[in-house]
Amino acid sequence: QVWWIAAGLVAIFGGVWAFVPLYKMYCQAYGQGQAVAGHKEYSAPPTPGSAASKRLITVDFAGTVHDALPWEFKAQQRRVVVGLGETSLAFYRAKNHTDRPIIGVSVYHMIPPEAGLYFNKIQCFCFDEQLLNPNEEVDLPIFFFIDPLMAEDSRFDHIDHITLSYLFFESDSELPPGYEDFQRARPSAQAPPVLDAPKAVATVAGPPAAAPIAP
């Protein structure tokens, strides 16, 4: 029975370790908001004056943290409104509330899920491990656009609202080599001691220079 319990624990931890790469593969295959470049070529913006050029999409941002991760993580804007083909920049903010360094990693989900076919990220922090120092706070950007080809997909004729949600949890990765040496080499917040200026040294004047003799 002990062996069965041990095997079960190994399987659980192995599943957690494999969750992120498997989910990333799933997203790449089924369009859950692509995290890799090259999924789609950028399409030209809609023709000015066309119905597609006037179409606006509202993107909501949400962020949550796993109970085991002592971080604060939230979107810096509740929503943005973008046109098809228009690039937009949004930010999330993460803060480590502990006195130890922690590596976190995030996964994301979109509503409706099919919106990932046309929601293209130029820059994103998802699936990338983030190392936060004790009590450190960082801004995490997401730079994206909605592919104009969505206007040609009849399945999305009624879609004018997309929700992008991230979940952060603690990674089991080790701290990078040399991290402790880097921490010891960081500048100190303590002000350097004030030193007295050196006293001036008196100089003895030499004899006056002889005047030149006229020829």
C-alpha positions as CSV (number, residue, x, y, z in Angstrom):
1,Q,0.0,0.0,0.0
2,V,2.9,2.4,0.8
3,W,4.2,1.8,-2.7
4,W,0.9,2.7,-4.3
5,I,0.7,5.9,-2.2
6,A,4.3,6.8,-3.3
7,A,3.5,6.1,-6.9
8,G,0.4,8.3,-6.7
9,L,2.4,11.2,-5.2
10,V,5.0,10.9,-7.9
11,A,2.3,11.0,-10.6
12,I,0.7,14.1,-9.0
13,F,3.9,16.0,-8.9
14,G,4.8,14.9,-12.4
15,G,1.5,16.1,-13.7
16,V,1.9,19.5,-12.1
17,W,5.4,19.8,-13.6
18,A,4.2,18.9,-17.0
19,F,1.1,21.1,-16.9
20,V,2.6,24.3,-18.3
21,P,4.3,22.8,-21.4
22,L,1.3,20.7,-22.2
23,Y,-1.1,23.7,-21.8
24,K,1.2,25.7,-24.0
25,M,1.1,23.0,-26.7
26,Y,-2.7,22.9,-26.4
27,C,-2.9,26.7,-26.9
28,Q,-0.6,26.6,-29.9
29,A,-2.7,23.9,-31.5
30,Y,-6.2,25.1,-30.8
31,G,-5.9,28.9,-30.8
32,Q,-6.2,29.8,-27.1
33,G,-4.5,33.1,-27.7
34,Q,-1.1,32.4,-29.3
35,A,1.9,32.8,-27.1
36,V,4.4,32.3,-29.9
37,A,5.3,34.5,-32.8
38,G,4.5,33.4,-36.3
39,H,1.0,31.9,-35.7
40,K,-0.5,34.3,-38.2
41,E,0.8,36.8,-40.6
42,Y,-0.4,40.3,-39.9
43,S,-3.3,41.2,-42.2
44,A,-3.8,44.7,-43.6
45,P,-6.2,46.9,-41.6
46,P,-9.8,47.0,-43.0
47,T,-10.6,49.4,-45.8
48,P,-11.4,52.8,-44.4
49,G,-15.1,53.4,-44.3
50,S,-16.0,49.7,-44.4
51,A,-18.1,48.1,-41.7
52,A,-15.0,46.2,-40.4
53,S,-13.0,49.4,-40.0
54,K,-15.8,50.7,-37.7
55,R,-16.0,47.6,-35.6
56,L,-14.8,47.8,-32.1
57,I,-13.9,45.0,-29.7
58,T,-13.8,45.5,-25.9
59,V,-11.1,43.4,-24.2
60,D,-11.4,42.8,-20.4
61,F,-8.4,41.9,-18.3
62,A,-8.5,39.7,-15.2
63,G,-5.8,38.2,-13.0
64,T,-5.7,35.7,-10.2
65,V,-3.1,34.1,-8.0
66,H,-3.0,30.5,-6.8
67,D,-3.5,30.1,-3.1
68,A,0.0,28.7,-2.6
69,L,1.7,31.7,-4.2
70,P,2.1,34.7,-1.8
71,W,2.0,37.3,-4.6
72,E,-0.3,40.1,-5.5
73,F,-1.2,40.1,-9.2
74,K,-3.7,42.3,-11.0
75,A,-4.4,44.2,-14.2
76,Q,-3.5,47.8,-14.3
77,Q,-6.5,48.6,-16.5
78,R,-9.9,47.0,-16.4
79,R,-10.5,47.0,-20.1
80,V,-9.5,48.6,-23.5
81,V,-11.4,49.1,-26.6
82,V,-9.6,48.4,-29.9
83,G,-10.4,48.2,-33.6
84,L,-9.5,45.3,-35.8
85,G,-5.8,45.4,-36.7
86,E,-5.1,48.1,-34.1
87,T,-2.2,47.3,-31.7
88,S,-2.7,47.9,-28.0
89,L,-0.5,47.8,-24.9
90,A,-1.8,46.7,-21.5
91,F,0.0,46.0,-18.2
92,Y,-0.4,43.7,-15.3
93,R,1.5,44.2,-12.0
94,A,2.9,41.5,-9.7
95,K,4.4,41.9,-6.2
96,N,6.2,39.4,-4.0
97,H,5.0,39.9,-0.5
98,T,7.6,37.6,1.2
99,D,11.2,38.0,2.3
100,R,12.4,35.3,-0.1
101,P,12.8,35.2,-3.8
102,I,10.0,33.3,-5.7
103,I,9.7,32.1,-9.3
104,G,6.2,32.3,-10.7
105,V,4.7,31.3,-14.0
106,S,1.4,32.1,-15.5
107,V,-1.2,30.4,-17.8
108,Y,-4.1,32.2,-19.4
109,H,-7.6,31.6,-20.7
110,M,-9.8,33.5,-23.1
111,I,-13.6,33.9,-23.3
112,P,-14.8,32.9,-25.8
113,P,-12.0,30.4,-26.2
114,E,-12.2,30.6,-30.0
115,A,-11.2,34.2,-29.8
116,G,-7.6,33.0,-29.5
117,L,-7.6,32.3,-33.3
118,Y,-7.5,36.0,-33.9
119,F,-6.1,37.4,-30.7
120,N,-2.4,37.7,-31.5
121,K,0.2,38.6,-28.9
122,I,3.3,40.4,-30.0
123,Q,4.7,40.5,-26.5
124,C,3.5,38.5,-23.5
125,F,4.7,37.2,-20.2
126,C,2.6,34.0,-20.2
127,F,4.4,30.7,-19.8
128,D,7.6,32.6,-19.0
129,E,9.0,32.2,-15.5
130,Q,9.2,35.4,-13.5
131,L,11.7,35.7,-10.7
132,L,10.7,38.3,-8.1
133,N,13.0,39.3,-5.3
134,P,11.8,39.8,-1.8
135,N,9.1,42.5,-1.7
136,E,9.8,43.3,-5.4
137,E,7.1,44.7,-7.6
138,V,7.2,44.6,-11.4
139,D,5.0,45.6,-14.4
140,L,4.3,42.9,-16.9
141,P,3.3,44.1,-20.4
142,I,1.1,42.5,-23.0
143,F,1.2,44.0,-26.5
144,F,-1.4,42.6,-28.9
145,F,-3.8,43.1,-31.8
146,I,-6.9,41.5,-33.1
147,D,-6.5,40.1,-36.6
148,P,-8.7,41.9,-39.1
149,L,-9.5,38.5,-40.7
150,M,-11.9,38.0,-37.8
151,A,-14.3,40.3,-39.7
152,E,-14.4,37.6,-42.5
153,D,-15.3,34.8,-40.1
154,S,-19.1,34.6,-39.7
155,R,-18.7,32.7,-36.4
156,F,-17.6,36.0,-34.8
157,D,-20.2,38.3,-36.3
158,H,-21.8,38.6,-32.8
159,I,-18.5,38.9,-30.8
160,D,-17.7,42.4,-29.6
161,H,-16.3,41.4,-26.2
162,I,-13.3,39.3,-25.2
163,T,-12.0,38.5,-21.8
164,L,-8.3,37.7,-21.2
165,S,-7.6,36.0,-17.8
166,Y,-4.3,35.0,-16.3
167,L,-3.5,32.7,-13.4
168,F,-0.1,32.8,-11.6
169,F,1.3,30.0,-9.6
170,E,4.6,29.1,-8.1
171,S,7.2,27.3,-10.2
172,D,9.3,24.5,-8.9
173,S,12.4,25.7,-10.8
174,E,15.6,26.3,-8.8
175,L,17.0,29.8,-8.5
176,P,19.4,30.6,-11.3
177,P,23.1,29.9,-10.6
178,G,24.9,32.9,-9.1
179,Y,21.7,34.4,-7.7
180,E,23.1,34.6,-4.2
181,D,26.3,36.2,-5.4
182,F,24.2,38.7,-7.3
183,Q,22.2,39.6,-4.2
184,R,25.4,40.2,-2.2
185,A,26.7,42.5,-4.9
186,R,23.5,44.6,-5.0
187,P,24.0,48.3,-3.9
188,S,23.3,48.9,-0.2
189,A,20.6,51.3,0.8
190,Q,22.8,52.5,3.7
191,A,24.4,55.9,3.0
192,P,28.2,55.9,3.0
193,P,30.0,57.5,6.0
194,V,30.7,61.2,5.8
195,L,34.4,62.0,5.6
196,D,36.0,65.3,6.6
197,A,37.6,67.2,3.8
198,P,41.4,67.2,4.0
199,K,42.9,70.3,5.6
200,A,44.7,72.7,3.3
201,V,48.5,72.5,3.5
202,A,50.3,75.9,3.8
203,T,53.0,76.6,1.2
204,V,56.1,78.7,1.5
205,A,56.6,81.3,-1.1
206,G,59.9,81.3,-2.9
207,P,62.0,84.3,-3.7
208,P,60.7,86.6,-6.4
209,A,61.9,86.0,-9.8
210,A,64.6,88.2,-11.1
211,A,63.5,90.9,-13.6
212,P,64.9,90.5,-17.1
213,I,68.0,92.6,-17.9
214,A,67.4,95.0,-20.7
215,P,69.8,94.7,-23.6
